[in-house]
Amino acid sequence: MITETTCCTTVRSSKRMKEYELCCKVQECLEKGGKVLVPLLMMGRSQEICMIFEEHWARAQLAYPIIDLRQQSEVIRGYSEQVRASKHFAYGLRPTPAVVLAGPAMLDAGSSLQIFKSLAPDSKNLVVIPGYCLPGTVGNLVQAKSKQIELDEEIIRVKCEVETVSHSDHTDSRGILELIAQTSPQQVVLVHGAEPLMKSFQPIVTRRLKLPCYSPGVGETVELVAADSLQVLASPALLLEAQVVEAPPVLSSLPVMHGSAPPAATFSALARKRGRDLYELHPRSEEGLAQCGLKAHRVRFSHRCTLSANDLQEALSIVGHENPLEGEGPWDLNIGGLSCKVGKEAAAFVVTVLWDRKAEAEVPKLSTFLEALGAGGLGARG
């Protein structure tokens, strides 16, 4: 198994609790008369933030607008029906308290930077950074709670509140370990992560999951040794029943890559363990069961009903028994593997039918016969 390890040493708290705390801070800011700026980059991330706010707005019965300052046509096409139908969703900046979504996400330029300049000096306002900002960007300085940011010849004094919400698409260390445990691979290779983090996470995987784990560097080669295969002995009877899979056609325009491949076959078999790494395969038949030291279990179905003489004769004619019953009974009728016992009570007949899956395949019109007896056909058997 090869897994990415961007956040392999991070253990995140409950996402739902963090979202609730964020919404409470946003609500508190709006109720104080402030504005909230959420700089965003990706449409998917902005849609997620919008839906979080929309659900909280509905629970708290808020009426503050959620404003997106990016191109309206692109936003409408990208958002889900829930966000598009929201009565709080709006466009265009306004002086009243509101939540403003603007790009780019790292506050380097554009509308998000311009709005940040106007909101930063007021302590009533709030800036929510919903992700990671690269070092050297304005967003990174805001995340670091810098009180003064120099931008070209301009100095921005930051008095507003700043909150960072981690909505990372990468799973944390707990999620990576759970995924490895569920997959149950033989070996694990860690990639796409900082080298020091991978080196510290590697022994955790080895110790907790008892698996060989590798964290190769860029350009480094890892040799993965496969585990020893199991030895399986197939009986001749099974090989005779196996269906050979034809090799794919060879195209003249392509080099032959499978010409020497051994033939493949498909079969259904009984596996009997003979040793630690040795198995025997036998056909799924009475002979195969006997070779495995097993006995076949036979499942039989039954139905009991009371019929008049005319109804009984009509039902028996369905399965080809045309002769009337003679004598006083009881009668044992064997109709092509179908066992039918008939007894007489007063002017009626008590019928007990026994059958198995073999009879279902061999007796014509069995389902119609059972329906005539009130059994509901084969689909209603229990």
N, C-alpha and C positions, 0 to 999 in steps of 0.2 A: 504494500500500500504506500502510495506517495501522497503526502499531505502538506499543504501550505501552513506556515507557522508565523504569520505576521503578528498575531497577538498571543503567542504560545505561553507567555509568562504573565498574562493578565487574567484576573478573575473578576468578572463584572458582577455588580449587584443586580437586584431584580429590575428588569427593564420597565415593567409596569409601575413600580414605585418611583423610579426616576422620572418617568413621564408625568406622573401625578404631581410630583414636587415641582417640575418645570411649569406645568399649567397653573399651579397655585401661585408661583412667583410672577408669572405673566399676568394673572388676574389681579394680584396685589398691585402691580405696577399700573395697570389700566385704571383701577379704582382710585389711585392717587392722582389720576389725570395725566399720566405719562404715556409715552409711546414705546413700542417694542420693535426692534429691528432684528430680523432673522436673515443673515446673508446666506444665500444658497447657490449651489452650482448645478446639481443634477435635478432633472424633472422628477425622477422617482423619489428622491429625498424630500423635495418640496411637497410632493403629494402626501408622503407619510406624515410630515410635520403638520400639514393642513388637516388631515384626518384626525390626528391627535387633538389638535385645538378644537375642531368641530365637535368631537365627542364630548370634550370637557365643556364647551359652550352649551351644549344641549343639557348636560347634567346640572350645570350651575345656572342655567337660564340667563346667559349673558347675551348682549346685543352689540358688542363691539365689532367693527368690521375687520375682516382679514383681507389685506390688500396685497396684490401682486403687481409689481411695477415692470415686469418683463413684457414682451410682445404678447398682446392679448390673444391673437389667433393661435399662437403656439401653445399658450397655456391652456386654452380651452380644449385643444385636441389632445393634450397630454394627460389632463386630470381625469379622475374616475367620475362616474355618475354621481357618487355621493358628494364629492367636492363641488362638481358643477351645479348640483341642485341646491347647494347651501345658500341660505338667505344671507349669510354673513360675508360671502365671497364678493369682493369688489375690486375696482381698479382705480388708480389715481390717488396721489397723496392728498391728505386733508389735515386740517389743524386739530381735529378732535382725537381723543385717545384711540389708537388702533394698533393692530399687528401688521407690520410691513415686511413682505418677502421681497428681497432684491438680490441681484447678483453683481459682481462675482462673489464667491464664497469667502475668499481670503481678503476682502476689502482693499484690493490693490488699486482698483479704478472703478469707473462706472457709477451707476446709481447707488449701489450699496455704500461706497466710500463717501459720496456726497451726502447721503442721509446720515451716515455715521458722524460726519463733521458737524451736522446740525443738532444731532441728539446727544453727542458726547458731553458737552458742557453742563447739561442739566441732570441733577442727581435723581430726578423723578423717572428718568427713562431707563430702559433695559436693552442690552444687546445680548442675543443668544447665539453662540457659535455652535452649530450642530455637527461638529466633526473636527478633523485634524487640519491645522494650518501650517504650511511650510515655514521653516525658519527664514527670517528676512522679510516676511510679509507683514502688512499692517495687522492682519488677523492674528498672527502669532504674537505680536506685541500686545494686542488686546487680550488674548488668552492669558498672557503672563501678568495681567493686571497692571500694566504700565500706566502711570498717572499722567505722563506727558510723552507725546509721540511727535517726532520731527518728520515732516513730510515736505521734501523740497525746501522751499523757503517759508513754509507754514508750520506752526506749532499747534498741535491739537491737545487741549487739556481735557483729560478723561475724568469726568466726575460721575458718569452714569454707572449703573450696576452692570456687571458682566457675568454671564453664566455659560458654561460649556456643557453640551449634552453629547454624549458618545453614542452616535447611531451608526457604528461601524458595521460594514458588511462582513467582517472577518470574525469568526468564532473565537472564543477565549480558550484558555488551556483546559478548562473543564469540558467544554464542548468537543475539543479535539480528542481528548482521552475517551470520552463516551463514544465518539464515532469509531475510533480504532477498536474499542472493546466490542461494539456491535458488529463490526465487519469481520473481526477475528482473522486478520491476515497472518501469514507466517513471518513476514519481515516488514519493517516500516522504514521509509526514507523521508526525512524532513527537508523541505525546500521552501523558497520564497519567504525568508525571514532574516532578521539580523543575525549575524554569525554568533555573537555572544549569547543571544536569546536561545538559539537552536542548541548550542552546546550545553546550556543549563537545562533545557527541556529534554534532551536526549536521555540522560540517566533516569529521569522521572518515568519515561515510557518503559525503559528497560526494567526498572525496579517494580513498578506497579503492575504492569501487564505481562512481565516475563517474556518479552519479545526482543529479538535483535533489532537494534535501531541505529540508523546512520544519519549523519548530518553533513553531507559533502559540501565542499566549497565550490566556487565558480570554476568550471573546467576540470574539477576532480572526478575521477572515475570510481564507481562503486561496483564491486563484483558481488552479485547476489547468488548464493549457493542454494539450489532447491533441495528440499527435504527428500529423503529416500522414498521412492514410490513403493506401494504395496504390491505384493505378489498375489496374483489371482489365478486360480486353476478353473478352467471351464470344462464342463463335461461334454463328451461327444454329442449327446442328445441335444444339449443346448446349442451347440454350434450348427447342428443340422436345422434347427428352427430359426436361427438368426437370419435377418434380412440384410443382404449386402448393400451398402450405399455406394452408388456409382460415383466414380471420380469425376470432377468437373471437366467440361470440354477444354481441350487445348487449343488456344488461338494461335494461328500461324504467325501473327504479327507480334506476339509476345514470347519472351524466353520461357522455356519449360522449367517450372519451379516445383511441380508436383508429380512429375513423371515417375519417380522412383518411390513415391509414398505408398505405404502398405494399404491394402483395402480396409475400409471401415465397415462396421456392421452395427445394427441396432437390435436389441432384444430386451425382453423383460424376464428377470430371473430371480431365483431365491439365493440369497447369499448366506453361506455357512462359514463361521469363523473356525479355522483350524489351528491357528497359532497367533502370536502377537502381531505379525505382519503378513499373515497368509489367509486367504479366503478361497472358498470353493463356490462356484456358481452352478446351479442346477435349474432345469426348466420348471416352469410353474405348472406342474401336472402332478397326478397321483404318484407317478414314478419318481419325480423330483422330490416330492414331500417324503416319500419313503427313504430316499437316499439321505435326506437331512434328518431323518428320525422323527418326522412330524406326521400328524394325521390331519386330513382335510375336515373342516367344519362345514356341515351342510345346513343351509338356512332354508326352512320350509315355511310357507304361508298357508293360512287356513281361513275358511269362511263358513259360517253355519247360518242356515235360514230355514224357514217353513214355507212351503209352496203347495198350491193345489195340484191335482193330478194333471190338468191341462197345462198349467204354467211349467210344471216340471218337464213334461214331454216336449214342450216347445223349446225350453232351455237346452235339453239334451240333444235336440235335433241340430242345434247350432254347431256342436262339435262332432256331428256325424253319427250320433247314437239314435237311430230311428226306431229300433225295436221297443215295443212296450214292455214294461216290467211285469214279470209273471211270478205267481206265488204270493206268499204272505210277507216275504222279506225277513230280515233286512237284506239289502243288496250291496255288494261291493263291485263297483264299476271301475275298470282301468282303461282310460281313453288316452292312448299314446303318451304314457308317463304321467297322466293326470289321475289322481286318486279321488274317487267320488263315492261316498258312503251315503246310502239312502235308507231311512227308517220310516215306519208308518205310525202316526199318532192320530187316532180317530179317523176323520175324513181327509186329513192333510198328510203331507210328506215332509220329514225333517232331513235336510240335505247338508252334508259336511264335505267340503271340498279341500283337498290338500294338493299343493303344487310347489315347485321350486323354480329357480331361474332357468334350468334346462328345459322345463316344460314351457316356460314363457317363450322360448326360442323355437320349440318344436311343435307345439299344439296350435293348429290353425284356429283363428277366431277366439282365442282364449279370453281376450279382453271383453269381447261381446258377450261371451258366455257368463263371465263374472258379473257383468252389468245386468244381465237377465236375472241373476240370482240376488241382485241388490248389493253387490260388493263394490260397485262404483268403478270397475275396470282396474287395470294394472296400476294406473297413476294414483289410486287411492289405497293401495295395499299398505299395511302397517306392520 
